[in-house]
């Protein structure tokens, strides 16, 4: 169902409501997820899907009625004893601040509960205030910080090491 409401004063502003659903991310989805990162990032996601096949992680997608992923993210069960660790959360930039990140986090938390675990953890870059505000609004509490690093592919195709400090956050489920 698609609902559009246009203001009576001939405004060009509109509110559009489109139902979405959450399911496992599939290998066939990756070509539609280029908005989430570089080709190197998508190769990493592909490797994580292999881990999902053996139950070490779960990788989720929030999809439109046409089954197009508009948010993706994973839960890693190998990082922290007794917890699921949320990571690689991304929302299609044009749809950020529409509730999709909240839906993704809540769906990931539900998956963690279904595994019999009662704690969710995540790390967010110190300078990513917007994401940190979302996690705090959802009940996550900072408990420390740690250095982190990963390979990033630049627009020129070169791979560079991105080094940062992340705030460690958790929530009891």
C-alpha positions in Angstrom: 0.0 0.0 0.0 1.3 3.4 -0.9 -0.2 6.5 0.7 0.6 10.0 -0.4 -0.8 13.1 1.3 -0.2 16.4 -0.4 -0.9 19.7 1.4 -4.0 21.6 0.2 -2.1 24.8 -0.4 -0.5 23.5 -3.6 2.7 22.7 -1.6 5.2 20.3 -3.2 5.8 18.7 0.2 4.3 15.2 0.6 4.2 12.4 3.1 4.7 9.0 1.6 4.2 5.8 3.6 5.5 2.5 2.1 5.4 -0.8 4.0 8.7 -2.5 4.6 9.7 -5.9 5.9 12.8 -7.4 7.5 14.4 -10.6 6.1 17.8 -12.2 5.8 20.1 -10.5 3.4 20.8 -12.7 0.4 23.8 -12.9 -2.0 21.5 -11.8 -4.8 20.7 -8.6 -2.9 24.3 -7.3 -3.1 24.1 -5.6 -6.5 21.2 -3.5 -5.2 23.3 -2.5 -2.1 26.0 -0.4 -3.7 24.7 2.6 -1.7 26.0 0.9 1.5 29.7 1.1 0.5 32.4 0.5 -2.0 33.0 -2.7 -4.0 35.5 -3.7 -1.3 32.8 -3.3 1.4 30.4 -5.4 -0.6 33.0 -8.1 -0.9 33.3 -8.1 2.9 29.5 -8.4 3.2 29.6 -11.3 0.8 32.2 -13.0 3.1 29.9 -12.4 6.1 27.0 -14.0 4.2 29.2 -17.2 4.1 29.5 -16.9 7.9 25.7 -16.5 8.1 25.3 -19.8 6.4 27.0 -21.6 9.3 25.2 -19.6 12.0 28.1 -17.4 13.2 26.3 -14.2 12.2 23.0 -13.0 10.9 22.8 -10.4 8.2 19.5 -8.6 7.8 17.8 -6.4 5.1 14.9 -4.0 5.5 13.1 -4.2 2.1 10.5 -2.4 0.2 7.4 -4.1 -1.3 9.4 -4.8 -4.5 12.0 -6.6 -2.2 14.6 -3.8 -2.7 17.0 -3.5 0.4 17.0 0.0 1.8 18.8 -0.8 5.1 21.2 -3.6 6.0 23.1 -4.7 9.0 24.5 -7.7 10.8 24.7 -9.4 14.2 27.9 -11.2 15.0 27.6 -13.9 17.7 31.4 -14.6 17.9 32.6 -11.2 19.2 31.4 -11.1 22.8 30.5 -13.9 25.1 26.7 -13.9 25.8 25.9 -11.1 23.5 25.1 -10.3 19.9 27.2 -7.5 18.4 25.5 -5.3 15.9 27.7 -4.1 13.0 27.8 -2.8 9.5 24.5 -1.0 9.9 23.6 1.1 6.9 20.5 2.9 5.6 20.0 4.2 2.0 21.1 7.8 2.4 17.9 9.3 0.9 15.9 7.4 3.5 17.9 8.2 6.6 15.9 9.7 9.5 12.7 7.8 8.4 12.8 5.1 11.1 14.6 2.4 9.0 17.6 2.4 11.3 15.4 1.9 14.3 13.6 -0.9 12.6 16.9 -2.6 11.7 18.2 -2.3 15.3 15.0 -3.7 16.8 14.9 -6.6 14.3 18.5 -7.4 15.2 17.7 -7.3 18.9 14.9 -9.7 18.3 17.2 -12.1 16.5 19.6 -11.9 19.5 16.7 -12.7 21.9 15.7 -15.7 19.7 19.2 -17.1 20.3 18.6 -16.9 24.0 21.0 -14.0 24.6 20.0 -11.0 26.7 22.6 -8.4 25.7 23.2 -6.4 22.5 26.5 -4.5 21.9 27.8 -2.3 19.2 30.6 0.2 18.4 30.1 3.5 16.8 32.8 5.9 15.6 33.3 8.8 18.1 32.6 11.4 15.4 29.4 9.8 14.3 27.1 11.8 16.5 24.0 11.1 14.6 24.3 7.3 14.9 25.3 7.5 18.5 22.2 9.7 19.2 20.0 7.0 17.6 21.6 4.2 19.7 21.2 6.2 22.9 17.6 7.0 22.1 17.1 3.2 21.7 18.5 2.5 25.2 22.2 1.8 24.5 24.7 3.0 27.0 28.4 3.8 26.4 30.7 1.7 28.5 34.1 2.4 27.0 36.1 3.2 23.9 38.5 1.3 21.7 40.6 1.8 18.6 39.4 0.2 15.4 40.5 0.0 11.8 39.4 -1.4 8.5 40.2 -1.2 4.9 38.3 1.3 2.8 38.2 1.7 -1.0 38.4 5.3 -2.1 36.8 6.8 -5.2 40.1 6.3 -7.0 39.8 2.5 -6.4 42.8 2.5 -4.0 42.5 0.6 -0.7 43.4 2.6 2.4 43.4 1.8 6.0 40.8 3.8 8.0 41.8 4.1 11.7 39.4 5.5 14.2 38.3 5.3 17.8 34.9 3.8 18.6 32.6 4.3 21.5 31.5 0.9 22.8 27.8 0.6 23.7 25.5 -2.1 25.0 22.0 -2.7 26.2 20.4 -5.4 28.2 17.5 -6.9 26.3 
